Amino acid sequence: MKRLLLWFLPAGIALAMAGVFAASFAAGVTGRLGVPAAEAVLPTPTPAPPAPAGALRIVALGDSMTRGAGDAAGGYPERVAREIRKGGRAVTVENLAVDGFRTADLIDKLKEPYVKERLAEAGLIVLSISGNDLTRSLPGAPAGEASEAPAGILARVESDVEKVLETIRKTNATAPIRLVGLYNPWSDGGGDRRMARIALLVANAALERAATTVDGALVVPVADLFEGRPDRLAADHFHPGPAGYDEIAARIVSTLPPDSPRAGPGRQSRS
C-alpha cells in the first residue's frame, strides 16, 4: 500500500483522476451539480433556537453533499439525527453547509463568529469537503479553473483539510468529528475502472492522513456504498439520493462512541 501511494502520487494520479472526473467536470461548475461557492446566495445567519435541555446539537459543515443536495429531507445530517432520536435522545441539527464550497471556503467560514459559536456548542460535528477542489480543477473545467496539476491539488487539499479539522478541534475540544469520504458517482459507467478505484483510494488516503492529526476525528468511508449502485444517486447522477443519504447516515452513526448520543455538549468521550 505504501509503495503504491509513493509511486502513484507524483504522476499517475494526474491520469487516473482526469479519467475519473473530467467527463462530468464542466457540469459541476456550470450549476447542474451545484453552483460554485462564489456565486451562491448565502443565507443571513439567524440565532439558533434554544435546544431542549439535554439535547445533542449536531453541526454540519462543508459542501452540497452535507447541505443535502438531491434530497428534500435534509440529507445525511437529518438522518443521523433521526437515528440518534430512536434511542430517546433529543437532537437538533444546524446545517451550515454551502453548495460549491471548497476547502479554502470552509477555512474562511470557520473564522466567522457565528460559526465558532455554533461549533463550541456542538455535541457532534459532521462535514464533507474537498470534492469540489478535486473535480473543478482538472482538465475539462471552464477556462481559468484548471490551473493546478492534480498531484498539487491533492497535496493542497490534504493540508487544507488538516487545517479545517484542527480549527474545529480548537473551537470544540471534545465533540466527535466525522468527515465523509469521497466516492465515485460514475462507477457504473465506462472507462478504466481499476484506475478509477486507485485514484479514489489515493484521494481518500489524503483525507485519512489529515484526520490522523486531530484527536476524535474520523473519515467515514462511503466509496463502497456507491460502487455500481446508481440507484443510490440523485437524479443528477452525482449527489446521493435518499437511499444514498440513508446509507451514509447509518455508517456515521455506527462510528460514534457508545456514550456520545447520551452525553451533553462538551462531555463526549473522544473516539
C-alpha angles and dihedrals in degrees: 000000000000091000090051092053094046093050099038102045102067099053116347093064090067094060097040098047092045089054093049101043111022097078093067097027101104092051091057095056097042094059108262089108096033132303122272113266092247090061098040119110103233118211118240107252114248125194111274113245113253111270119235114263110280094011121150110235115212116198116196123199140175137045140343095296091062091042087058103247110182094029134081095202101068101271123248099330092064091045091052088053091049092053093050091048088060086071090059097259122134110235134187126193127208110187112198097166120129130205112253097016117159126194093268091052091054092048088056093046092054088064093064114107092224092054092047090052093051093046092050089058096045124117092188130020121200128180147162121203142150099052091102092049092054098043101039098050101054133091110294096044120122119274112294095022101085095067101127133061111244093244089054091048091053093051091049093047091052091051093046094048089051089053091048093052094044091050092050091049092050089054095045116023100193117022114112112254118210120191114193112228127229127268136189110245090189097055091117093057134076132281131080102323093186092055090045091055091048091051091050091048092054093047093049090046088059090055090047092053091051092050093052089068094064125065113235095015119122134177110229107215114223104158093102091053091066102033104123091345108115087158087074093058129088124248090274089064089228113070122056117268124216092285091049093050089049090057094046092050093049091052093048091051090049090060096053120107111256093247099044099088089052098046124089123239111293094018103080119126116243114254 
